[in-house]
Structure formats: structure tokens, C-alpha cells
Amino acid sequence: MKTLNNFNFSNKKALIRVDFNVPLDDEFKVTDATRIVSAKPTIIKVLEDGGSCILMSHLGRPKGVEEKYSLKHIVNKIEDVLGVEVKFSENCVGETAQEAAANLKPGEILLLENLRFHSEETAGDKDFAEQLSKLGDIYVNDAFGTAHRAHASTTIIAQFFPDHKCFGNLLAQEIESINKVMETGEKPVLAVLGGAKVSSKITIIENILDKVDHLIVGGGMTFTFVKAQGGNIGDSICEDDKMELALEILKQAEAKNVQIHLPVDVIAANDFANDAETKTVDVDKIPEGWQGLDCGPKSKAIFHDVVMQCKTILWNGPLGVFEMENFANGTIALGNSIAEATKNGAFSLVGGGDSVAAVKQFGFENKVSYVSTGGGAMLESLEGKTLPGIAAILE
């Protein structure tokens, strides 16, 4: 696996695919700079070698050129994070970009305009990729968030750098973290899968049953398993057409000697609202008119014990409707357990949109080993798929 350490960037122009698809407020100010901060080590390494950086990224899903999606809005924030002046090119290809790249001196940074202002980017157009490739000497992919897309700047471009392409620090870390969970992790290995639907996690469950010793199932998908086993789930969310699949997963887990842990009790509510009336009930005895919105105290204790005995932990998905304060306790308790296990030496990886949001919201970001930056890319990796952006560098 070629990384930044395989190259000396002295007097070289590094063409770096970053993921600066960051959230902006109504005044075009960056509200969360995590992705920019994550790319900093890669950019600084190139500059310290005596090279220059040409950064390319997308922002949002523009239909053609749209002012609100211009990357010029984030130049100031990038400068704040890096502590270096950033030049801006009003196009990512053509004369403007070529001239800006040609004039770039060692130690300087150039940010190209939004790649997705050109439809050729998402179409994976080879000619567009070739135009981009002419701007730099070494191609660096540091955008895990888009590694599952076969776009021009993430995948197709790599063929124009047969011997001069590598992973940036962030992407290398993502690959290593997933490998730790899926291949090389110290046992016992635990996966915590939460969220609303079994259907969105089927492929992950099927793929990781061979890799884990324990599987905690939480969140809304709990109720598909409980109902399939004959439990009463009241008005809780359930995918009736996935009940047979849930039983099949339980059977497969047993055959592979994987212990599945489902909640035994829940905080049930008589309405899907933070101020609803609540009571703690057994997970398989939820009365009609009530729905389970968080795991209960007995479940939290059981899950804590499971987490504490594991050495490698993957967390994907919350255990309750954490967006509502009264149903966030299960997710917070799990975060505390994982933080404690990590402090005791376990390796913990958090990935997938909602669990990352929860980790940030409740302050666990620096208490786990690694928080993944890519939602879709992370999920496809856990499903066992080879991501095109990663394959293109390895070829």
C-alpha cells in the first residue's frame, strides 16, 4: 500500500483529492471543519517536504455552476485550519486552472473550484480526468468519503499516474482502522449495529458474522428480531417482510458461534415525541399504542458487560432515538462503555452517519480510537466491497 511516506515531494506538485464537502450556514460560513482538519496532516507533509499542493474537492450536489456551492466560500476556513495562505482557481480545468497550477511555487497551496460544476466528474469521464491529471506530478487520494464512487477525480484519474500515486494519511488511516476490525483485530471482536432498519444493515451483518465474536443489535431494527421470535412490540417500528431474514441471521450466528445480544427491556413511549409519557417494559411485552424508543436499564448493563470484555469494537448506529433527549440515554451509556473499554486498551472504530453524529454530540470524539469520515464508503467497506477509489491506487 503506497502512502505519502513512499514519496519525497520536494519541488513536486501534489494533486490531492480531499473531501471538503463541509456544511455551510446561510452566510456561507463553515459550521463543521472536521473534514478540513482531517486533511491537514497530508497537506502539511507535502509542504514540509518542499512541495506544493493542488487541492480538488466537490461541495454539495450542484446542477451545473451554482454560486452557493462555490469552494471560494471555504478558502478562509482552510487558511485558518492550515495556517497557510490558499490561492483559488475559478475553474478546476482549462486555462485558468493550468496557469494557476503552473505558477504554483514550493510551499504554496492552490484550491480548485468545485469538481461537480462539471458533469464529467460524476460521470467518471476519462478526458476530464486526464485534464485534471496534467495539473500535478503525484496524485494523492485522501478522500475516504468519496472512495466508493468511481468518479473522475477519485478513481479514473489514477491511471494517469501509474507510478506516482498514493494514499494520503487520512485514507490510509481509514483503511487500517477497517482492517483492524475486519482482519487483524485482537479478539474478542464486537460489532454494535443500531439504527432503524434491518434492511439497511443486512449485507454488513452477513459479512461480519465471520469476523466477530459478539454482535449487539440495537435501535429500531431490534423489533424486527423480537417480533420474528413471537414477542409483542406494540406500535414499534418493524419490517415485517424481513422477519424471516432476522431468524435466519440468528441461526447463522449460532452456527458460527457468534453471540447476538438484543435489548431485554426498552423505554417505551405512547407517542413519537420527546414529551411523550414513558415507561420501562420488557422488549417482548410492549403494550398496544406504545413504541420502544430507547433500550432500558437492564439492557444498558448487559451491553456494558459485553463491551468491557471485548478488545476490538466497531460501532455503527445509535441504540435509540438519540435526537430526542429523553431517548438518548442508551446511546450515551454505550458511548461511555466504549470510551472506558478504549481507555483500558481496546481498539474502537465508530462509523456511519448517525453514530458519528452521536459521538460528536455527546463528546466521545476523543475517547474512541477512530471516528470514520465517510458514511457510505464506511458501510460499503463493512459489506466487504472493494471501493473503486482504493482499488485505483492499489492497481
C-alpha positions in Angstrom: 0.0 0.0 0.0 1.7 3.2 -1.2 1.4 6.1 1.3 2.9 9.6 1.5 6.0 8.1 3.1 6.9 6.4 -0.3 7.5 9.8 -1.9 9.6 12.9 -1.4 7.5 15.8 -2.5 10.5 18.3 -2.8 9.8 20.5 -5.9 6.8 18.3 -6.8 3.2 19.4 -7.2 0.9 17.0 -5.2 -2.6 16.8 -6.8 -4.7 15.9 -3.7 -8.3 14.7 -3.8 -9.6 15.9 -0.5 -13.2 15.7 0.8 -14.1 19.3 1.7 -17.8 18.7 1.3 -18.4 20.6 4.5 -21.7 22.1 5.9 -22.2 25.9 5.4 -24.7 28.2 7.1 -26.8 30.9 5.4 -23.8 33.2 5.3 -21.6 30.6 3.7 -19.6 30.1 6.9 -18.3 26.6 7.6 -20.2 25.1 10.6 -18.1 21.9 11.0 -14.5 21.9 9.8 -13.8 18.3 10.8 -13.0 17.2 7.2 -10.6 20.1 6.6 -8.8 19.4 9.9 -8.6 15.7 8.9 -6.8 16.5 5.7 -4.3 18.8 7.4 -1.5 16.2 8.1 -1.4 15.1 4.4 -1.1 18.7 3.2 1.5 19.7 5.8 3.7 16.7 5.0 3.8 17.8 1.3 4.7 21.4 2.2 7.3 20.3 4.7 9.0 18.1 2.1 9.3 21.3 0.0 6.4 20.6 -2.4 3.2 22.4 -3.3 -0.4 21.2 -3.0 -3.2 21.4 -5.5 -6.5 20.6 -3.7 -9.5 19.3 -5.5 -12.9 18.6 -4.0 -16.6 18.7 -4.5 -19.2 20.6 -2.4 -22.9 19.6 -2.4 -24.7 18.3 -5.4 -24.8 21.3 -7.8 -26.6 21.2 -11.1 -24.0 23.0 -13.2 -22.3 26.1 -11.8 -24.2 27.3 -8.7 -22.7 30.2 -6.7 -23.8 28.7 -3.4 -21.7 25.6 -4.0 -18.5 27.5 -4.9 -15.5 26.4 -2.9 -14.3 30.0 -2.7 -16.6 30.3 0.4 -14.3 27.9 2.3 -10.9 29.4 1.4 -10.8 31.5 4.7 -11.6 28.4 6.8 -8.9 26.3 5.1 -6.4 29.1 5.7 -7.4 29.2 9.4 -7.0 25.5 9.8 -3.7 25.2 7.9 -2.1 28.5 8.9 -1.1 28.9 5.3 -2.4 31.2 2.5 -4.6 29.4 0.0 -4.8 30.5 -3.7 -8.1 29.9 -5.5 -8.7 28.9 -9.1 -12.1 29.7 -10.5 -12.2 26.5 -12.6 -10.8 23.1 -12.0 -9.8 22.5 -15.6 -8.9 24.7 -18.6 -6.5 27.6 -19.0 -7.4 29.2 -15.6 -6.5 26.0 -13.7 -3.5 25.2 -15.8 -2.0 28.7 -15.4 -2.6 28.7 -11.6 -1.0 25.3 -11.2 2.0 26.2 -13.4 2.7 29.3 -11.3 2.5 27.4 -8.0 5.8 27.6 -6.0 7.0 25.1 -3.4 5.2 25.7 -0.1 2.1 27.1 -1.7 -1.5 25.8 -1.8 -4.0 26.1 -4.7 -7.7 25.2 -4.2 -9.6 24.3 -7.4 -13.2 25.2 -7.9 -15.9 22.6 -7.3 -15.3 19.5 -9.4 -19.0 18.9 -9.7 -19.6 22.1 -11.6 -18.7 19.7 -14.5 -21.0 16.8 -15.1 -18.0 14.8 -16.4 -16.8 14.4 -12.7 -19.6 12.2 -11.5 -19.8 10.5 -15.0 -16.2 9.3 -14.5 -15.2 10.9 -17.8 -11.7 9.9 -18.9 -10.9 13.1 -20.8 -11.9 15.2 -17.8 -9.7 13.0 -15.5 -6.8 13.5 -17.9 -7.2 17.3 -17.9 -7.1 17.2 -14.1 -4.1 14.9 -14.1 -2.0 17.4 -16.0 -2.1 19.8 -13.1 0.2 17.8 -10.8 3.2 15.4 -10.6 1.9 13.0 -7.9 -1.7 12.0 -7.3 -2.8 11.6 -3.7 -6.2 10.3 -2.8 -7.2 11.5 0.8 -11.0 11.5 0.3 -12.4 8.4 2.1 -15.9 10.0 1.9 -16.0 9.6 -1.9 -13.8 6.4 -2.2 -16.9 4.4 -3.0 -17.6 6.5 -6.1 -16.0 5.8 -9.5 -15.7 9.5 -10.3 -13.1 11.2 -12.5 -11.1 12.7 -9.6 -11.4 9.7 -7.2 -10.8 6.7 -9.4 -10.4 7.4 -13.2 -7.5 9.9 -12.7 -5.2 7.3 -11.0 -4.5 5.6 -14.4 -2.6 8.7 -15.5 -0.1 8.3 -12.5 1.0 4.6 -12.9 4.0 5.0 -10.6 3.2 8.3 -8.9 0.0 7.8 -6.9 -0.6 7.1 -3.2 -3.0 7.3 -0.2 -3.0 10.3 1.9 -2.7 10.0 5.7 -6.5 10.1 6.3 -7.4 7.5 3.7 -4.5 5.2 4.9 -5.9 5.5 8.5 -9.4 4.7 7.4 -8.2 1.5 5.6 -6.0 0.5 8.5 -8.9 1.0 11.0 -11.3 -1.1 9.0 -8.7 -3.8 8.6 -8.2 -3.8 12.3 -11.9 -4.6 12.8 -12.3 -6.9 9.8 -9.0 -8.8 9.6 -6.3 -8.2 12.3 -8.2 -7.1 15.4 -7.4 -8.6 18.8 -10.2 -10.9 19.9 -12.9 -10.9 21.2 -14.3 -8.6 18.4 -17.6 -6.8 18.9 -19.8 -5.1 16.4 -22.6 -2.8 17.6 -25.2 -2.3 14.9 -28.0 0.1 15.6 -30.4 2.3 13.5 -33.9 1.9 12.3 -33.9 -0.8 9.7 -32.5 -4.3 9.3 -32.7 -3.9 5.5 -30.0 -1.2 5.5 -27.6 -3.4 7.5 -28.3 -6.9 6.1 -25.1 -7.1 3.9 -23.0 -5.8 6.8 -24.4 -8.3 9.2 -23.9 -11.2 6.8 -20.3 -10.1 6.0 -19.2 -9.5 9.6 -20.6 -12.7 11.2 -17.4 -14.4 10.1 -15.2 -11.7 11.7 -16.9 -11.0 15.1 -17.4 -12.9 18.4 -20.2 -10.7 19.7 -22.9 -8.7 17.9 -25.1 -6.1 19.8 -28.3 -5.3 17.8 -30.0 -2.1 18.9 -32.2 0.7 17.7 -35.4 0.3 15.7 -34.2 -2.9 14.0 -34.4 -4.7 17.4 -38.1 -5.0 16.9 -38.0 -7.0 13.7 -35.9 -9.6 15.6 -38.2 -9.5 18.6 -41.4 -9.8 16.6 -39.9 -12.6 14.5 -39.4 -14.6 17.7 -43.0 -14.1 18.8 -42.7 -11.1 21.0 -45.2 -8.2 21.3 -43.7 -5.0 20.1 -46.8 -2.7 20.3 -46.5 0.1 17.8 -42.7 -0.1 17.5 -41.1 0.2 14.1 -40.8 -3.2 12.3 -40.1 -4.5 8.9 -42.5 -7.5 8.7 -41.1 -8.6 5.4 -37.6 -9.0 7.0 -38.7 -11.2 9.9 -37.7 -14.5 8.2 -34.3 -12.9 7.4 -33.9 -11.9 11.1 -34.5 -15.5 12.2 -32.0 -16.7 9.5 -29.4 -14.3 10.9 -29.9 -15.6 14.4 -29.5 -19.2 13.0 -26.3 -18.2 11.1 -24.8 -16.5 14.2 -25.4 -19.6 16.3 -23.8 -21.8 13.6 -20.7 -19.5 13.6 -20.6 -19.3 17.4 -21.3 -15.6 17.4 -23.2 -14.3 20.4 -26.0 -11.9 19.5 -27.2 -9.5 22.2 -30.6 -7.9 21.8 -32.1 -5.5 24.3 -34.1 -7.2 27.0 -36.0 -4.1 28.1 -36.9 -0.7 26.5 -38.1 2.7 27.3 -41.5 2.7 25.6 -43.5 5.9 24.8 -47.1 6.5 23.9 -46.1 8.9 21.1 -43.1 9.6 19.0 -42.2 12.8 20.8 -39.8 13.9 23.5 -42.5 14.9 25.9 -44.5 11.6 25.5 -45.4 9.5 28.5 -42.8 6.8 29.1 -42.4 3.5 30.9 -39.8 0.8 31.1 -41.1 -2.6 29.8 -39.7 -5.9 28.6 -38.7 -5.7 25.0 -41.2 -8.5 24.0 -44.1 -7.2 26.1 -44.7 -3.7 24.7 -48.4 -2.8 25.0 -50.5 -1.7 22.0 -50.3 2.0 21.5 -46.8 2.2 22.8 -43.4 2.0 21.0 -39.9 1.3 22.1 -37.7 4.4 21.5 -34.6 3.5 23.6 -33.0 0.5 25.3 -33.8 0.1 29.0 -31.6 -0.1 32.2 -31.2 -3.9 32.2 -30.1 -3.8 28.5 -27.6 -1.0 29.2 -26.0 -3.1 32.0 -25.8 -6.2 29.8 -24.3 -4.2 26.9 -21.7 -2.6 29.2 -20.5 -6.1 30.3 -20.2 -7.2 26.7 -18.3 -4.1 25.7 -15.9 -4.4 28.6 -14.8 -7.9 27.7 -14.0 -7.1 24.0 -10.7 -5.9 22.6 -11.8 -4.7 19.2 -15.1 -2.7 18.8 -17.0 -1.5 15.8 -19.9 0.9 16.5 -22.3 1.6 13.7 -25.7 3.2 14.5 -27.4 4.5 17.7 -29.4 2.4 20.2 -32.3 4.8 20.4 -33.8 8.0 19.1 -30.9 10.0 20.4 -32.0 13.2 18.7 -34.7 13.4 21.4 -33.1 14.0 24.8 -35.4 11.6 26.7 -34.4 8.7 24.4 -30.7 9.4 24.2 -29.6 7.6 27.4 -29.0 4.2 25.8 -26.7 5.7 23.1 -24.9 7.8 25.7 -24.4 4.8 28.0 -23.0 2.8 25.1 -20.6 5.6 24.3 -19.4 5.7 27.9 -18.9 1.9 27.9 -16.9 2.1 24.6 -14.8 5.0 25.9 -14.0 3.1 29.1 -13.0 0.0 27.1 -10.8 2.1 24.8 -9.1 3.7 27.9 -8.4 0.1 29.0 -6.7 -0.7 25.7 -9.4 -1.8 23.3 -9.4 -0.5 19.7 -12.7 1.2 18.9 -13.9 2.4 15.4 -17.0 4.5 15.0 -18.5 4.8 11.5 -21.7 5.6 9.7 -23.6 8.9 9.7 -25.8 8.6 12.9 -23.3 7.1 15.2 -20.7 9.7 14.2 -23.3 12.4 14.8 -24.0 10.9 18.3 -20.3 10.7 19.1 -19.8 14.3 18.3 -23.0 15.5 20.0 -22.1 13.7 23.3 -18.4 14.4 23.3 -17.0 11.0 22.7 -14.9 12.0 19.7 -11.6 11.9 21.5 -12.5 9.0 23.7 -12.6 6.4 21.0 -9.7 5.1 18.8 -11.0 6.3 15.4 -14.0 8.1 14.0 -14.5 7.4 10.3 -15.1 10.4 8.0 -17.0 8.5 5.3 -20.6 7.3 5.8 -21.4 5.4 2.6 -17.8 4.4 2.0 -17.5 3.0 5.5 -20.7 1.0 5.1 -19.6 -0.5 1.7 -16.2 -1.4 3.3 -18.0 -3.2 6.1 -20.1 -5.0 3.5 -16.9 -6.4 2.1 -16.9 -4.4 -1.1 -13.7 -3.1 -2.7 -14.0 0.6 -3.1 -13.1 1.9 -6.5 -11.1 4.8 -5.1 -9.0 2.5 -3.1 -8.6 -0.2 -5.8 -7.4 2.5 -8.3 -4.4 3.3 -6.0 -3.6 -0.3 -5.4 -3.6 -1.3 -9.1 
